[in-house]
Structure formats: structure tokens, C-alpha cells
Amino acid sequence: MTPKEIQGLKGFRDFFPEEFALRQHVFTAWRRVGARYGFAEYDGPPLESLDLYTKKSGDEIVGQLYHFVDKGGRPVALRPEMTPTFARMIASRASALPKPIRWFSIPQLFRYERPQRGRLREHFQLNMDIVGETDPLADAEIIAAAIDALRELGLDHTHIVARISDRQLLSAILNANEIPAAEHAIVFGALDKLEKEGPEAIRVLLQKAGLDSETSTRLLSLESASVEDLRAQYSEVEGVRVAADRVSTVISYLEAGGFGEYVRFDGSLVRGLAYYTGTVFEIWERSGKLRAVCGGGRYDDLLGALGGVHLPALGFGMGDVVLCELLKDLDLVPTEARRVEDYLICVTEAERAPALELARALRERGRRVTYDLRFRAVGKQLKAANQAGAARAIILGPDELARGVASVRDMTSGEVSERTLESLRKGDHH
């Protein structure tokens, strides 16, 4: 077969060493933050029953899935998201797990979508969730963890902003504007497209849904309104007051934790997923050139619907595709770590055995060591050491071995010094 005939599938990635290094850089940062916030890591199978996804999202999701009937006649699918698996796992041990539950995972997810910048048919995603707590501090905690997962990678408040709202606040405002509950989903769907399509296009959608011009204007103004503006505008509406107090409390906790520069209230933020019941948030890079880096919120009824265990919960998902695009745009991709620290060079074939003994001693100290697998001239071995990114070349020749030493060349400066073999084995300093 020719290379053209064995290309990878569209929308799927090969991780060559440099791409894999970036992936591991991101995963390592995510795991550090998860540990610092007291979250335990978990995972589940990449293949689940198809019913697990249709139960949550309806039969229409099937068109977005990689699904098939297995050899036992069971309809199954590659996981498109982690929440159903998470719900199933929580339900299986709900009574035994101490609350609140703090779990995180970095699954690979699969969706049959049209590949474009920031969206592929597979991606890895950081999922962090807190289960069993309704206090607004839990909402602030999960948002803070999301922000820190990005700060750990070098992003700061000049790069990213967390936009925060509340679904109960939005529902109360729709009720105050005498929009029937049956039409809330239509209005939410229209507002959810505001970022992508702009206010005039959304005004048309709202008016098609039966809203008059004045009501449409009030809803479109949510994007720039503060919580205080909404309290004043709907001062007589208890539902607005209660929800506004809650979102204010979440934001005040974030400010107290040092995240004030990262957050802003955005009353028009909906998040398209229908299961959110309270706080919702998205983290965007400030220029708006890319899709949201992260999104999540409170979903107090979902675990009951999926797993039969009625526990309040909230969490977020942060995909690696958009994030890595952002890191590249901002030149925050680290240079690949040295693959090799020590490259052992033999002047003649007689030094092979002492070189292997030294290699073992260095490797047992945790150093990354390699050498030529066939004998070549010293110049070619030095060239190979340079190509391997070695920090130093350790040169063993007959004269050096007779004196129990080796020549050590710093591959950056070119400086050469002598070291005793004993000091190299032990890792003693000069």
C-alpha cells in the first residue's frame, strides 16, 4: 500500500512525539490542578450501551455517534461525553461514597461531526464534577478549578474570561416578561446563538417566536446588564431576587478567592444543554476568535434521571482541541523536553562493555541515556548526540578508561571536562 492509501481517518489525530509532548503537558497541568483541589481521578469504558446516551439526549443524538450492534446483538456506542458514564458509576456506589464527591477524568470522546478548527471527531476532555452539595461555594469552587486548569498552562486574565449566569435567573426573567413556560426552550435556544449570530439575527428569531419588539430588546440587553441592573429592573419579582442573590454570591466567592479579574456576569448566557438547573458558565479567550474553551454548570436533576440517584451536582468539560489551538496562537507551547540527557560515545569497540555498565548506573539514577547501537566514528556519534537533543556527551576511550575517567562534553556550550567514572556513576558534582 502507498502512504496515500493508508491515511488516518478524517477528524482523528496522530500524535507524533512533539504533539504527544503538548498533550502530556496539558494533561499533567490538569492533573496537578485536580490534585490541588482535592479531586480524585477516575475513568470508565470508551464503549457503552447506546441506551445510556439516548436516555439522556433523545434518539436524535444517534446521528452524532459512532455506534454499532456488537457480536452479542447489543446496540453500543463510543462515548461522546463522560457525564452518562459518570452518572452510572456514581449511582452504583452512591450510598457508600462520602459527600461531597469530587472526581475528575480525562477521557477521549468521539462524535461524528464536520471537522473544523477547534472541533474534530475525537478529542480529550477534562471533566470535573462535585456531587452532593447545593451551597453556592461549590459553584464557585468548580469555576475556580476550571480557571486554574487554564492558568496552570500560562493563560491569565488578559487571555481568558469566565462568563457566568444562572438558568433560574433567566427563567424568572422570562416569567416576569409573561413568556409562557412552554416557550422558554425556544427563547433559550435563540439566546444561545447570540454569540455566533449577533443581536439582530436573534431579534428576528425572538419575534418569530411571538415576542414583541420591547420584550426582545429587554432580553437582548441581558448581555450587558449587571446583576444590580436586573435586581433594580425586576425588584418586585421574588424569583429574580433569589436567583440574582445566588449568582452574586458565587461571583463574590470567586472575587474573594482572587479570581475577580477572570469573571464577569453575562445574563444572556444560556448553554444549550437542557439539563442545567442553576449556575452556568463558559470560559472564552478574550479575542473571540475561537470557540469556548470550557463550559459547565449545575445539573441537580440529571443524576436522578440517568442513574436513579437524586443528588445535586455540577461540573464542567474542557476540551483539548480548542485549548491547544489557543496555546499555539499565544506561543504558550513549551519546547519539547530533552529526550536524552546523556549520550555515551565509544572511541573504539573495546569500550562497549564499560559503556553498558555506565549506562545502567546512570539509568538507575533516573537519567535518560542512549548510545549508538552499532559502532561508528566518533564524529558521527557526536552528530547523533546532537540530533537526539542530548545535554551532554560522555566519551569513553582507551586512554581515559586506563585512568578511570571519561571526557564529558556539554552539548550546548561545547565545553569539555574530565570526570571520574566513579563520580559519573554516583552522580557527584564536579
Secondary structure by P-SEA (a helix, b strand, c coil): ccccccccccccccccaaaaaaaaaaaaaaaaaaaaabbbbbcccccccaaaaaaccccccccccccccccccbbbbcccccaaaaaaaaaaccccccccbbbbbbbbbbbbccccccccccbbbbbbbccccccaaaaaaaaaaaaaaaaaaccccccbbbbbbbaaaaaaaaaaacccccaaaaaaaaaaacccccaaaaaaaaaaacccaaaaaaaaacccccaaaaaaaccccaaaaaaaaaaaaaaaaaaaacccccbbbbccccccccccccbbbbbbcccccccccccccccccccccccccccccccccccaaaaaaaaaaacccccccccccbbbbbccccaaaaaaaaaaaaaaaccccccccccccaaaaaaaaaaacccbbbbbcaaaaaacbbbbbcccccbbbbbbaaaaaacccc
